[in-house]
Amino acid sequence: MQRTRLFQLALGAVAALALVVVLGWLAWHRATVVYFTQLHDRGQNTLNLAEASLRGQLSRFERLPHLLADQRVIRSLVLAPRDPDLVVAANLYLRETAEMLGASDIYVMYRDGETLAASNFDQPHSFVGGNFAFRPYFFDALGTKGAGRFYALGTTSNKRGYYFGAPIEVAGQRHGVMVIKIDLDEIEQTWASDEVRIIVTDPENIVFLSNRPDWLFRSFGPLTTDRLSRTVQTRRYANAEIGQIDYTRDTDPDGFDLLRTTGNDGAALEYLVAYAKMPDAEWMVQVLLNTRPARVQAASAVALAGFSLGLMALIGFILWQRRRQLAERLAVQQAARDELEARVSQRTSQLAAANAALRDEVTERRATEDRLRQTQTELVQAGKLAALGQMSAALSHEFNQPLAAARNYAENAQLLLDRGRSAEAHDNIGRILGMIDRMGRISRHLRNFARKPHQQLRPVDLGDVIADAQELLGWQLARSGVTLHVDLGQEPLVVTAGAVRLQQVLVNLLSNAIDAIEGQEIKTLRLVGCRVGDMVELRVHDNGPGIVDAVQPRIFDPFFSTKEVGKGLGLGLSISYNIIRDFHGRISVRNHPDGGAEFTLCLPAAQPLPAQAAQ
Ligand code: ADP
């Protein structure tokens, strides 16, 4: 797997490299063609200028020999070639004309080739007396052509020149030749340039004009004896040594004419060639441009383009890489978000389920609470009935005793009245009334206790409730020998409560306290009430054994009792607790520092209403 991947990578790299090479080569080739075309255009312009200047220079002088040949002094001279006066006159005339025309030399040749007069007659290398019959311009002018032109290096002056020859005719006879030699050095100078080579070659392919001297009088390719003999015959290059230029020349596939040779320093040279033929003179004007700068430019352009492309590719790659990383990061973030959302929805559904379960539980609990409350109400009632039963047993004794006493008093009163002791009888009847009142009060409380409590809360005087409870438990207190201390302060303490139910609570607390202190030698019970802020506190303190630590947390639980069976149901404190809670109050218990248990009732205080309080 890994190897296949590596192979694929290598194959890809090779393919990419091949593509780069092919594209690079194509671009290089295209750039070369473009720069070569520019080079060629430049060469063509240079060629046009060079050819025009050369052609102009030649054409300026072309007709002049014919004009001069018609001059009388010239014609006279060829008729009398030995006449010194004519020679002098012709010399002077020719010098003057040459200066005027700007020609290098003007001279008259006799029909045998001897120079009769010349513009340079007074110069060291004067042509006068010289014979140039070997020159083509001479025999061409005398021959059928009727005009001669020739390029050559002067045999006398050793200066390059172009010669125009015209026959000197007198009465239809050709007696001599009129020759004008023009100097071509000036033209060479106007072609001076470091960038291009401008050369002019003769029919033998020998360079005779060049804007750079190194190629002058050098032949392209080897000089065969054939070629050399033709040059020697005309003595075109006098005694100058003809050199050789080794070269190859071909037209490349794009149509550029390329010439390759070796420089003086041995370095390979390549030239782009533009050329034009000058048929009149049988010359070839050639402009050679070094291709090196064009090739360097093409290579540089390709390198620059390649570099730019590479840079762009690199930037593109970096951007692509960044985008990819960003996309990856976004994908990771998206995945994290998705996961979070999934978790949230999962959690939400869990919470919804938990919520539903909770709601069910609440409903169930409410139902249970309702049931409990119902049961509690019933139990309260049952508790009350039980207390009533307990009390009625005790009360029957309470009632029976005064009833028996009242009966005795009544019988005694009867007897006393019969005996006329009315004062004593009256006293007995008073005692009977007192007992009846007491029994009436007890029966009223019992009625109240047995009745289902009034649900409505209203201001209740704490003192009254305590007094009622005290009265209810009077016989019990008296029997057990308990001393009860009540301290409610100066101000009446009024609480918001239900009088009967509060009384029930107090009766319960006091009964428990009486039970607790049963075994004590001195039995003391204290009821202390006071106002604390907007609450009223009532403390019930006994000097019993107090409450064991283990019992304390469960003391308000229903059916919790430490008493033996038949003596306590364990409902008293539980009912009390609920009653006090219904009053928006609190009930608590602690062991008093001085010993014994202390129950504290805390009830909302109310404004005292005298009428109600009295009731
Ligand atoms: P019961 O009196 O029927 O047992 P209660 O609810 O009234 O039911 O009392 C619960 C228990 O609290 C009692 O059995 C007793 O152990 C304890 N208790 C109540 N009051 C006192 C007190 N003043 N001193 C000590 N223990 C008490």
Boltz pocket constraint, residues with backbone or C-beta under 6 A from the ligand:
constraints:
  - pocket:
      binder: B
      contacts: [[A, 508], [A, 509], [A, 512], [A, 513], [A, 516], [A, 542], [A, 544], [A, 545], [A, 546], [A, 547], [A, 555], [A, 557], [A, 560], [A, 561], [A, 562], [A, 563], [A, 567], [A, 568], [A, 569], [A, 570], [A, 571], [A, 572], [A, 573], [A, 574], [A, 597]]
      max_distance: 6.0
